[in-house]
Amino acid sequence: MTDTAKKKRIVIVTDSIAQVPSDMVKELDIRVSPLVFTVEGETFTDCGDFEPQRLYRRMRVEKDLKITTASPSIEQFRVIFSQALHEGADCVLYVGLSSRLSSTFGIAEVAMQMVREEYPNRQAECFDTRLATIAQGFLVIKAARMAARGAQLSEILACLRQERRNVGLVASLETLEYLARGGRISNASYLMGSMINIMPVLTLTEDGKVIKVGLVRSPKTAFQKMVDYVAERVEKDRALTVAVMHADILEWADQLKEMAERQLHPENMIVTSFTPVMAVHTGPGLIGLAYYWH
């Protein structure tokens, strides 16, 4: 790449929740700012060297396990944004986790303002996907591919606003225990759900808020509910990418993948694991579908 071309580059930054496959991170030069989690006082980086299965095993056995999560710091984001511009990029764009789900996006905005002041003649913007998991990652990849083709920032932002309508996710939980622990549902709801063996099916609204789309009593029914949910939102005769997402429950993931392939006929199918930070809040046994039609 020539110096001139490099100076015109738009660098895309995201966070580890986006689950962008490592080969695409490298190919498209996507910069990833990881969240962190702490287990019994020891801190680890999301998507780092820590093996997720180690955490899941402990979560299943050690009911009093002390785990916390944290967003990247302002300084961590500032360094990533600033480094991209220091290297000669003309613009840096953060394509981030829904601001309704985490403080991560707000922290990134503060860091981005600092970078604008540091580089007043460059462009530095944040885009709230209102999504999470690889659904967010689909938009990150789209932005990075457009940047690689030489698209302008305004074109990328306009495309992301449009494409965001074609991306979504739906998921179900093996247990409500971890949502109750984190205060996301009441203890009464947890106890009631546990007694009648209920699995909630959840999704994100267009503004990034978690809502319930159904309650089921078996994994098979949950899988069907999720596949039907995607089928209702995807336009026929359009290219479809589907990702099966799971947290330490590969057998279920294989079953859901087979059902999704049979009924949705996606052009591309991915199976991916949730990051430890996400699993801390939902527990092992989370399974879902992310989709992107275009």
N, C-alpha and C positions, 0 to 999 in steps of 0.2 A: 504494500500500500504506500502510495506517495505521501509526502508531507501535506500536500494540498488536499488530497482525498481525506487524509486523517483528520485535518482540521474541520472538515465538513461533516464528519461523522456524528451521529446521534447515538449516545451510549444509553442502553436500557438497564435500569437497576430494578431489582425486586427484592422480596424477602423469602426466607426459606419455606414459608407456608405454601408458596406457589407450586412447590413440588416439580419444578422444571427439570426434566431428565438431564443428568450430568453431561451427556454427549451434546445436547442442544445448548447447554450453558456455554460449553467450550466452543462449539461451532459458531454460535451467534454472538459470542463475547458478551454474554449477559452477566452483570455483576449481581451477586446475591449477598444480602445482609442477613445473617442468621439470627433467629431468636435464640434464647438460652433457657435452660431448665436446670433446677437444682434438686438433687436427690440426697436427702439427709445431710445437707450442708455442702455437698460436692457439686460444683457447677460444670455443666456440659454444654456444648454447642449443638443446636438443632442441625440434623443432617451432617454431623461431624463424624468422628471415629466411633462414637458410642453406638453399639449395636442395639436397635430398638427392641429386639426380642428379650434382651437382658432386662430392660425396664418393664416390659409386659409381664414377664415371669414374676418379677418382684411385686408388681401391682396386684396380680392375681392372688399371691400368697400372703404378702405383708399388708394387712388391712389398715395398719396405722402408719404406713410409709409416708414420710413428709416430703412432698414434692411441690415445687413452685415453678412458675415460668416468668419470663421477663422479655420485654421488647428490646430491640437494639437500642443503644443509647443515642442521644443526639450526636455525640462526638463520633460514634461508629458510622452513622449515616453521613455526617459531614465529611469524614475522611474519604469514604467511597465516592461521594458526589464530586468532591474537590479533586480527587485523584484523576477521575475521568477527564475533567476539564484541563487539569495540569498536563495530561498526556497529549493534549491538543484537540480534543473533541470540541465541537462548536456548541453542543447541547447535551444535557443529561436529563433523562426522563425516568422518574420513579413510577412504576406500575404496581400499585400496592394492594395489600390486604384491606378488606372492607373496614372503614372507619367505625362501623357500628359494632364490630366484633372485638376490636383491640385498640389500644392507644398507639399502636405502631405507626399508623398513617399520620396521626397528629405529630408524633415525634419527628417523622421524616419531613413534614412540612416546615417545622422549626429549623431543622438542619438545612433544608433547601433555601430558606430565606437567608441564612448565614452565607451560603455559597453564592447567592445572587449578589450579596454585598461584596463578597470577595472577588467575584468575576462579573462586574456590572455590564460587560459587553458580550456576555454569553447568555444562552437560554438555559433555564433550569426550572423544570415543572414537575408536579406530582399529579398522578391520575388515580382516583379512587375506583377500583374495579367493582366495589360493592360485592365482591365475591371472596372465596377462600379456596384452599386446596388447588388441585390441578385445573379447576374451572378458572381460577385466577390465572394460573399458568398458561392456559390457552391464549389469553389476551396478551400476556407477556411475550409469548413466542410470536404472536401476530405482529406486535410492535417491533420486535427485534428483526423480523424478516423484512418489514417495510423499511426500517432504518438501513438495513444492509443493501437494499435496492436503491437507496438514495432519496427516500421520501422526506419531505419537510415535516417539521414538528406539527404544524397545523393540520397536515394531511393525516398524520398518525393519530392525533387526538380526535379528529372527526371520525375516523374509522373505528377507533376504540369505543366511542360513544354509541355508534351504530351497532357494532358487533356485540356489545355487551348485552343487547336484547336477545341474542342468539345463543347465549351461554348460560348454563345453570348447573345445579347439583341437587341431589336428593340422597338422603342417607338414613340409616336406621341403627339403633343401638341394641346391643345384647343386654345391657343393664342400664338402669337409671341412676345407679349408685354414684357415679362420678359427677353427674350433673347436680345431684343433690349436695355432694361434698363441696362443690364450687359455688353453691348458692344460686344456681341457674334454674332450679326447680325447688319447691318446698319439700321438706322431709315428709309431709303428709302425702304429697303426690308420689314421692318415691316409694313409701310404704304401701300405698294402694296399688301402684303399678307392679310392685314385686309380688304382692299377694295374688294378683290375677294374671301374672306372667305376661305383662303387656310390653310390646316393643313399639316405641314411637317412630314414626316416619317423618322426617324433618326436611325443610328446604330453606332457601333464602329468598326473601322478597326482592323486588327490583331496587329497593333502597338499602339492601344489605342486612335486613333484620331476619333472625331465625323465627320460623313459624312451623306449626305442626300441620301436616297434610293428612295424617291418619294415625290410627292406633291398630296394631295387629297382634296376633297371639302366636305366630310361628314364623321362623325364618323364611320358609317358602312363600308364605303370604306377603311378607315384607318385600321379598325379591320381586314378586309380581306387581305389587303396588308401585315399586320404584320404576320398573320397566314401563308400566302403563303411564306413569307420570311423565316420563321422557317422551314416550310415543305421542302423547297429547300435545306436546309443545314443539315438536320438530316438524317442519314442513316437509311433505313428501317430495321425492325426486331432488332433494338437496344433499350435498355431501355432508356426511355425519361422522364426527369423531366421538367415541365414547371411551371413558376411562372407568374401570372398576377400581375402587379404592377400598382398602381394608386395613385394620389394625390387628395384626396377629390372628387372623382368621382366614387363612388361605383356602381352606376347604369350602367355606361359604363363597369366597371370591370366585372360585372355579365354577361353582353352581350358578352364580349370578352372571358370570361372563357367558356361559353357555346359553342361558335364557335371553340375555341381551342380544347376542349374535343371532339367535333364531328369530327373534321378533322385531328387532330394530334394523338389522342388516347394515351395520355401520361400515363406512369405508375404511376407518382405522379403529383399532381396538387396543387399549392399553390396560395393563394391570399394574397398580402401583400401591406402595405402602404409605400409610399416613406417617407424618413425622412425629417424633416423640412429643414435641410441644403440643400438637393437636390431641394426641392420645391421652396426655395428662388430664385434659378437661373432659374427655368423653369416656376414657377407659378403653382397654382392649375389647375387641368385639364390635367395634364400629365398622360398618360396611356401607358403601354407597356407590352412586353413579354420578359422574360429571359428563356433560355433553356440550358439543359445539357444532352447530349446523351452519353451513355457508354455501 
